[in-house]
Amino acid sequence: MKYIILILSLLSVKASAKFTDRELCNSLLEKTKVIGVARGFGTSENKNITAFLVKEMEKHNLIPAGNKKRSVYTQEFKARDAFGKMQSGSNVIGIIGKGDPEVLLMAHFDSIGSYPYQCRGKTSCLGVTDNATSVALILSIIPELKKYAKSSIGIVLFNAEELQQKDIANGSKYFIKNPTFPLKKVKLVINLDILGTSAYKALDKDYMALGAETGGKNLKNDVMGASVNKILRIRNFSYVFGHRRSDHTHFVKKGIPAIFFTDSDSMVYHNTKDSLDRVDFRKVREAAKLVSDLAIRASNPQRKYKFVKPKKFFTVHIPTYKDMYNFIFLLKDTELEVGKLERATQNKLKKSLDRMLDIYKKGEKKISLKDRKEFAEIATHYLLGSTNLPTGRSCL
């Protein structure tokens, strides 16, 4: 019976995007170039990008949703920047269609800019894959969503995600406390953060999806359905493995199902190497098709998602036992590549993988919280452990 339900799910919504690869690629490259500048919260560059995003929403005739009056696209708030100075900035919010949105498609548009604790004050961190590419993706698929969405979709671009002060994601935290439309009507959040980079070349067809279980079987099936006949391979992980990693966290705490799409961290994460020449635009292109397909499927008024609360919230991301298996399975694809690295790096990464295997082999019932935290820390170091910088790839 479950297979019949899955087949019906895959066939129930005709959600194939209609844009050509060339049109999509031109849009992705053009918008990423504009957004991919150092744009730390409170800077003039951040305000310039805010204005650009507003113009994009105006160009596509989205309904302004920066306030409840539907009169502006910007939702202004204040937060302390990386230097401790109080600054003002804005989220940028628009709605495709009429009425309150049932689906939210969102990404943060700020970067860490020239914050000295990460960029050493010498130059600026552009944050192209974190997160200019995700914002460019959302802007590029708006025409398709306008054509094929069955209900309203909110486009929510958050600011100040990178500040990480006391609580994560300042822009989304402010929005959750001051929503500009009823959150009770939102049935799904699709969040994008980090796109177009791979820690290892062997992972250049992999895209991580975290949290599908928060929307029950229907969301799991729709994520699978959206990935059918796509070049990218979806690697599924639980919500708790990505808890507190991005803007979707606040929505799950409110009882709203959320799927978080992300790429593996790489050598360009939060540093000056995250530049346009490192972007795998072919991967961004394929991610755009997948996200568009899922958003259109979810917009069907008949599609419902029953919120499944994560078993426990932690202050850090913690893998489930199944996450451990999926992650080790993912890393097995990198072994040949690791074997070509310098001997010292090889030994270090092999030792990390062996330790993760040792933890996993303890069995689900015997693995402690301390083990899970250690696994998560080692997993992050493994992804960042490659000494090879990711190479960019053209979109076509």
Secondary structure, DSSP 8 states (H G I E B T S, - for coil): -HHHHHHHHHHS--------HHHHHHHHHHHHHHH-S---TTSHHHHHHHHHHHHHHHHTT-EE-SSTTS--SEEEEEEE-TTS-EEEEEEEEEEESSSS-SEEEEEE----BT-HHHHTTTS-B--IIIIIHHHHHHHHHHHHHHHH-SS-EEEEEES-GGG--SSS-HHHHHHHHS-SS-GGG--EEEEE-S-S--SSGGGTTEEEEE-GGGGHHHHHHHHHHHHTT-SSEEEEE-GGGGTTSSTHHHHHHTT--EEEEE----TTTTSTT--GGG-BHHHHHHHHHHHHHHHHHHT-TT--------S---SS----HHHHHHHHHHHHTTHHHHTTS-HHHHHHHHHHHHHHHHHHHT-TTT--HHHHHHHHHHHHHHHT---S----B---
